[in-house]
């Protein structure tokens, strides 16, 4: 399962979503700017407030990093 923690004003969040769509990878999006539970969940996983934070089957990726995303998707 893929979870993406985002905000509506984050350009890198949009890039991550587009990249995952190109790879036909389904994901769940959580907007941390208006969802306190998701914000706490993201903080517990990443220990920071920056977005995007991507959780791919327990692998946490901070920011839009194609190489790390590909590596996590190909496990």
C-alpha contacts under 8 A as a table, 3 or more apart, distances in Angstrom:
res1	aa1	res2	aa2	distance
1	X	26	X	7.84
1	X	27	X	6.86
1	X	55	X	7.92
1	X	56	X	6.02
1	X	57	X	5.35
2	X	26	X	6.91
2	X	27	X	4.70
2	X	28	X	6.17
2	X	54	X	7.12
2	X	55	X	5.60
2	X	56	X	4.56
2	X	57	X	6.36
3	X	27	X	5.63
3	X	28	X	4.75
3	X	29	X	5.87
3	X	30	X	7.24
3	X	54	X	5.83
3	X	55	X	5.09
3	X	56	X	6.62
4	X	27	X	7.00
4	X	28	X	6.19
4	X	29	X	4.87
4	X	30	X	6.05
4	X	52	X	6.66
4	X	53	X	5.82
4	X	54	X	4.58
4	X	55	X	6.39
5	X	29	X	6.11
5	X	30	X	4.84
5	X	31	X	5.90
5	X	32	X	6.27
5	X	38	X	7.49
5	X	39	X	7.92
5	X	42	X	6.71
5	X	51	X	6.46
5	X	52	X	5.53
5	X	53	X	5.09
5	X	54	X	6.35
6	X	10	X	7.00
6	X	13	X	5.77
6	X	29	X	7.01
6	X	30	X	6.03
6	X	31	X	4.79
6	X	32	X	5.95
6	X	33	X	7.69
6	X	51	X	5.55
6	X	52	X	5.13
6	X	53	X	7.07
7	X	10	X	5.56
7	X	13	X	7.27
7	X	31	X	5.04
7	X	32	X	5.93
7	X	33	X	5.52
7	X	51	X	7.09
7	X	52	X	7.80
8	X	31	X	7.02
8	X	33	X	7.64
10	X	13	X	5.29
10	X	14	X	6.82
10	X	51	X	7.30
10	X	52	X	7.70
11	X	14	X	5.21
11	X	15	X	6.42
12	X	15	X	4.87
12	X	16	X	6.20
12	X	51	X	7.85
12	X	52	X	6.70
12	X	63	X	7.16
12	X	64	X	6.10
13	X	16	X	5.14
13	X	17	X	6.32
13	X	51	X	6.95
13	X	52	X	5.23
13	X	64	X	7.44
14	X	17	X	5.15
14	X	18	X	6.18
15	X	18	X	5.13
15	X	19	X	6.06
15	X	64	X	7.30
16	X	19	X	5.06
16	X	20	X	6.17
16	X	52	X	7.81
16	X	64	X	5.89
17	X	20	X	5.22
17	X	21	X	6.18
18	X	21	X	5.05
18	X	22	X	6.22
19	X	22	X	5.13
19	X	23	X	6.42
20	X	23	X	5.00
20	X	24	X	6.18
20	X	25	X	5.16
20	X	26	X	7.25
20	X	27	X	7.81
21	X	24	X	4.86
21	X	25	X	5.86
21	X	26	X	7.27
22	X	25	X	7.68
30	X	35	X	7.54
30	X	38	X	6.27
31	X	34	X	6.18
31	X	35	X	6.22
31	X	38	X	7.30
32	X	35	X	4.99
32	X	36	X	6.49
32	X	38	X	5.60
32	X	39	X	4.72
33	X	36	X	7.62
33	X	39	X	7.49
35	X	38	X	5.45
35	X	39	X	6.27
36	X	39	X	4.91
36	X	40	X	6.24
37	X	40	X	5.23
37	X	41	X	6.21
38	X	41	X	4.91
38	X	42	X	6.03
39	X	42	X	5.14
39	X	43	X	6.20
40	X	43	X	5.07
40	X	44	X	6.17
41	X	44	X	5.17
41	X	45	X	6.37
42	X	45	X	5.17
42	X	46	X	5.93
42	X	47	X	7.56
42	X	48	X	7.90
42	X	49	X	7.81
42	X	53	X	7.15
43	X	46	X	5.25
43	X	47	X	4.71
43	X	48	X	5.58
43	X	49	X	6.48
44	X	47	X	5.69
45	X	60	X	7.11
46	X	49	X	7.92
46	X	53	X	7.26
46	X	60	X	6.92
46	X	62	X	7.35
50	X	53	X	7.33
50	X	62	X	7.68
50	X	63	X	7.79
51	X	62	X	7.00
51	X	63	X	6.24
52	X	62	X	6.18
52	X	63	X	5.05
52	X	64	X	6.90
53	X	60	X	6.96
53	X	61	X	5.79
53	X	62	X	4.65
53	X	63	X	6.01
54	X	59	X	7.90
54	X	60	X	5.70
54	X	61	X	5.01
54	X	62	X	6.36
54	X	63	X	7.65
55	X	58	X	5.63
55	X	59	X	5.48
55	X	60	X	4.66
55	X	61	X	6.43
56	X	59	X	5.07
56	X	60	X	6.58
56	X	61	X	7.97
56	X	69	X	7.96
56	X	72	X	6.33
56	X	73	X	7.10
57	X	72	X	7.97
59	X	72	X	6.66
61	X	64	X	7.85
61	X	65	X	7.43
61	X	68	X	6.93
61	X	69	X	7.28
62	X	65	X	7.66
65	X	68	X	5.50
65	X	69	X	6.15
66	X	69	X	5.05
66	X	70	X	6.00
67	X	70	X	5.19
67	X	71	X	6.13
68	X	71	X	5.02
68	X	72	X	6.13
69	X	72	X	5.19
69	X	73	X	6.08
70	X	73	X	5.09
70	X	74	X	6.10
71	X	74	X	5.30
71	X	75	X	6.56
72	X	75	X	5.57
